[in-house]
Amino acid sequence: MDEVSNLGTRCPSCGTEYSVPQSYDGQRVACELCNAEFLIGEAVSNASPSMEEAAQLWAARIGADASPE
């Protein structure tokens, strides 16, 4: 049986990590969490979003306001 090599990638918007088959390299995909579109294989920073950025992304997803009071 042939073993399929996977690529590790991360959504540049929310930081969600994915492992996808190498055949996805160069394809545009949408993050399952925040719906941001990105290319598999493009250089992505390993930095996670700040707590404020993560709160804003989550609030946008659920339609709430994440502004600090």
Steps between C-alpha positions, in 0.01 A plus 500: 500500500634845408531745785358845426718790612317783671582867523459687825342840455336765711226750425671841482190664644413296811793260534300176466741221406431251222672195355408452134621270220788637290266499201337810657826700463426826318122469535281769654300376798271650764563460872228293668506728807516859369430448125815692401634392161868416461735300279633167621877520502527878517736633762307555819629639824506250785381772736157450645260792502497717810219448749335819371525385137364157591209658691417725205513208256275290722259790556480556124423134452214503750383853418586664832702805604838418655602859574646548847277711724 
